[in-house]
Protein backbone atom coordinates (compact mmCIF):
# COMPACT_ATOMS: atom_id res chain seq x y z
CA UNK A 1 0.00 0.00 0.00
CA UNK A 2 2.81 2.41 0.90
CA UNK A 3 4.47 1.80 -2.49
CA UNK A 4 1.23 2.68 -4.31
CA UNK A 5 0.95 5.97 -2.42
CA UNK A 6 4.57 6.85 -3.21
CA UNK A 7 4.12 6.03 -6.92
CA UNK A 8 0.90 8.05 -7.15
CA UNK A 9 2.52 11.01 -5.40
CA UNK A 10 5.45 10.92 -7.83
CA UNK A 11 3.13 10.72 -10.85
CA UNK A 12 1.11 13.71 -9.64
CA UNK A 13 4.27 15.72 -8.95
CA UNK A 14 5.59 14.82 -12.40
CA UNK A 15 2.32 16.00 -13.96
CA UNK A 16 2.61 19.37 -12.23
CA UNK A 17 6.27 19.79 -13.13
CA UNK A 18 5.72 19.04 -16.85
CA UNK A 19 3.58 22.09 -17.47
CA UNK A 20 4.91 24.12 -20.41
CA UNK A 21 3.82 27.32 -18.62
CA UNK A 22 5.37 28.92 -15.57
CA UNK A 23 3.11 29.91 -12.71
CA UNK A 24 5.16 33.06 -12.11
CA UNK A 25 4.43 34.34 -15.64
CA UNK A 26 0.69 34.31 -14.88
CA UNK A 27 0.96 36.40 -11.70
CA UNK A 28 -0.15 40.01 -12.19
CA UNK A 29 -2.91 42.11 -13.72
CA UNK A 30 -4.13 41.32 -17.22
CA UNK A 31 -6.42 43.28 -19.54
CA UNK A 32 -8.12 41.87 -22.62
CA UNK A 33 -7.00 43.33 -25.94
CA UNK A 34 -9.26 41.21 -28.17
CA UNK A 35 -12.11 38.73 -27.74
CA UNK A 36 -13.15 36.59 -30.70
CA UNK A 37 -15.88 34.00 -31.10
CA UNK A 38 -15.72 31.59 -34.02
CA UNK A 39 -13.11 33.89 -35.61
CA UNK A 40 -15.17 37.11 -35.39
CA UNK A 41 -14.56 39.96 -32.94
CA UNK A 42 -17.24 40.30 -30.26
CA UNK A 43 -19.03 43.64 -30.04
CA UNK A 44 -17.77 44.45 -26.55
CA UNK A 45 -15.02 46.72 -25.29
CA UNK A 46 -12.23 44.28 -24.37
CA UNK A 47 -10.74 46.79 -21.91
CA UNK A 48 -13.51 46.05 -19.39
CA UNK A 49 -12.40 42.39 -19.20
CA UNK A 50 -9.63 41.94 -16.64
CA UNK A 51 -7.96 39.17 -14.65
CA UNK A 52 -5.69 39.44 -11.62
CA UNK A 53 -3.67 36.38 -10.58
CA UNK A 54 -1.85 36.40 -7.24
CA UNK A 55 1.11 34.41 -5.90
CA UNK A 56 -1.12 32.55 -3.45
CA UNK A 57 -3.17 31.03 -6.32
CA UNK A 58 -6.05 33.47 -5.92
CA UNK A 59 -7.65 35.27 -8.84
CA UNK A 60 -10.27 37.89 -9.65
CA UNK A 61 -12.12 38.35 -12.92
CA UNK A 62 -14.10 41.39 -14.02
CA UNK A 63 -16.18 41.60 -17.19
CA UNK A 64 -19.10 43.36 -18.82
CA UNK A 65 -22.39 44.08 -17.03
CA UNK A 66 -20.55 44.32 -13.67
CA UNK A 67 -19.82 40.58 -13.69
CA UNK A 68 -17.23 39.67 -11.07
CA UNK A 69 -15.79 36.45 -9.74
CA UNK A 70 -12.99 35.65 -7.35
CA UNK A 71 -11.48 32.42 -6.14
CA UNK A 72 -8.61 30.01 -6.64
CA UNK A 73 -6.69 28.84 -9.69
CA UNK A 74 -4.05 26.34 -10.74
CA UNK A 75 -2.32 25.24 -13.95
CA UNK A 76 -1.91 21.66 -15.14
CA UNK A 77 -0.18 21.17 -18.48
CA UNK A 78 -1.90 23.62 -20.87
CA UNK A 79 -5.06 24.09 -18.79
CA UNK A 80 -5.92 26.93 -16.43
CA UNK A 81 -8.46 25.82 -13.82
CA UNK A 82 -10.48 28.35 -11.81
CA UNK A 83 -12.99 27.95 -9.01
CA UNK A 84 -15.19 30.95 -8.18
CA UNK A 85 -15.66 31.07 -4.40
CA UNK A 86 -18.00 34.09 -4.46
CA UNK A 87 -20.82 32.16 -6.12
CA UNK A 88 -21.67 29.05 -4.11
CA UNK A 89 -23.35 27.45 -7.14
CA UNK A 90 -20.19 27.76 -9.22
CA UNK A 91 -18.28 24.77 -10.57
CA UNK A 92 -14.65 24.50 -11.55
CA UNK A 93 -13.90 25.89 -15.01
CA UNK A 94 -11.02 24.98 -17.31
CA UNK A 95 -9.68 26.93 -20.26
CA UNK A 96 -6.78 26.13 -22.56
CA UNK A 97 -3.70 28.31 -22.43
CA UNK A 98 -2.59 28.80 -26.03
CA UNK A 99 0.19 31.23 -25.13
CA UNK A 100 1.72 32.59 -21.95
CA UNK A 101 4.71 34.89 -22.04
CA UNK A 102 5.77 37.51 -19.50
CA UNK A 103 3.52 40.07 -21.26
CA UNK A 104 0.89 38.11 -23.27
CA UNK A 105 -1.78 35.55 -22.45
CA UNK A 106 -4.09 33.83 -24.95
CA UNK A 107 -6.94 31.70 -23.61
CA UNK A 108 -9.17 29.35 -25.60
CA UNK A 109 -12.58 28.58 -24.12
CA UNK A 110 -16.07 27.52 -25.08
CA UNK A 111 -19.21 29.59 -24.58
CA UNK A 112 -22.46 27.84 -25.43
CA UNK A 113 -20.59 25.34 -27.58
CA UNK A 114 -18.87 28.08 -29.59
CA UNK A 115 -15.10 28.54 -29.54
CA UNK A 116 -13.88 31.76 -27.99
CA UNK A 117 -10.37 33.26 -27.97
CA UNK A 118 -9.38 35.88 -25.42
CA UNK A 119 -6.10 37.74 -25.88
CA UNK A 120 -4.76 39.63 -22.87
CA UNK A 121 -1.80 41.91 -22.17
CA UNK A 122 -0.09 42.21 -18.80
CA UNK A 123 -0.72 45.58 -17.16
CA UNK A 124 1.44 45.06 -14.04
C-alpha positions in Angstrom: 0.0 0.0 0.0 2.8 2.4 0.9 4.5 1.8 -2.5 1.2 2.7 -4.3 0.9 6.0 -2.4 4.6 6.8 -3.2 4.1 6.0 -6.9 0.9 8.0 -7.2 2.5 11.0 -5.4 5.5 10.9 -7.8 3.1 10.7 -10.8 1.1 13.7 -9.6 4.3 15.7 -9.0 5.6 14.8 -12.4 2.3 16.0 -14.0 2.6 19.4 -12.2 6.3 19.8 -13.1 5.7 19.0 -16.8 3.6 22.1 -17.5 4.9 24.1 -20.4 3.8 27.3 -18.6 5.4 28.9 -15.6 3.1 29.9 -12.7 5.2 33.1 -12.1 4.4 34.3 -15.6 0.7 34.3 -14.9 1.0 36.4 -11.7 -0.1 40.0 -12.2 -2.9 42.1 -13.7 -4.1 41.3 -17.2 -6.4 43.3 -19.5 -8.1 41.9 -22.6 -7.0 43.3 -25.9 -9.3 41.2 -28.2 -12.1 38.7 -27.7 -13.1 36.6 -30.7 -15.9 34.0 -31.1 -15.7 31.6 -34.0 -13.1 33.9 -35.6 -15.2 37.1 -35.4 -14.6 40.0 -32.9 -17.2 40.3 -30.3 -19.0 43.6 -30.0 -17.8 44.5 -26.5 -15.0 46.7 -25.3 -12.2 44.3 -24.4 -10.7 46.8 -21.9 -13.5 46.0 -19.4 -12.4 42.4 -19.2 -9.6 41.9 -16.6 -8.0 39.2 -14.6 -5.7 39.4 -11.6 -3.7 36.4 -10.6 -1.8 36.4 -7.2 1.1 34.4 -5.9 -1.1 32.5 -3.5 -3.2 31.0 -6.3 -6.0 33.5 -5.9 -7.7 35.3 -8.8 -10.3 37.9 -9.6 -12.1 38.3 -12.9 -14.1 41.4 -14.0 -16.2 41.6 -17.2 -19.1 43.4 -18.8 -22.4 44.1 -17.0 -20.5 44.3 -13.7 -19.8 40.6 -13.7 -17.2 39.7 -11.1 -15.8 36.5 -9.7 -13.0 35.7 -7.3 -11.5 32.4 -6.1 -8.6 30.0 -6.6 -6.7 28.8 -9.7 -4.0 26.3 -10.7 -2.3 25.2 -13.9 -1.9 21.7 -15.1 -0.2 21.2 -18.5 -1.9 23.6 -20.9 -5.1 24.1 -18.8 -5.9 26.9 -16.4 -8.5 25.8 -13.8 -10.5 28.4 -11.8 -13.0 28.0 -9.0 -15.2 30.9 -8.2 -15.7 31.1 -4.4 -18.0 34.1 -4.5 -20.8 32.2 -6.1 -21.7 29.0 -4.1 -23.4 27.4 -7.1 -20.2 27.8 -9.2 -18.3 24.8 -10.6 -14.7 24.5 -11.5 -13.9 25.9 -15.0 -11.0 25.0 -17.3 -9.7 26.9 -20.3 -6.8 26.1 -22.6 -3.7 28.3 -22.4 -2.6 28.8 -26.0 0.2 31.2 -25.1 1.7 32.6 -21.9 4.7 34.9 -22.0 5.8 37.5 -19.5 3.5 40.1 -21.3 0.9 38.1 -23.3 -1.8 35.6 -22.4 -4.1 33.8 -24.9 -6.9 31.7 -23.6 -9.2 29.4 -25.6 -12.6 28.6 -24.1 -16.1 27.5 -25.1 -19.2 29.6 -24.6 -22.5 27.8 -25.4 -20.6 25.3 -27.6 -18.9 28.1 -29.6 -15.1 28.5 -29.5 -13.9 31.8 -28.0 -10.4 33.3 -28.0 -9.4 35.9 -25.4 -6.1 37.7 -25.9 -4.8 39.6 -22.9 -1.8 41.9 -22.2 -0.1 42.2 -18.8 -0.7 45.6 -17.2 1.4 45.1 -14.0 
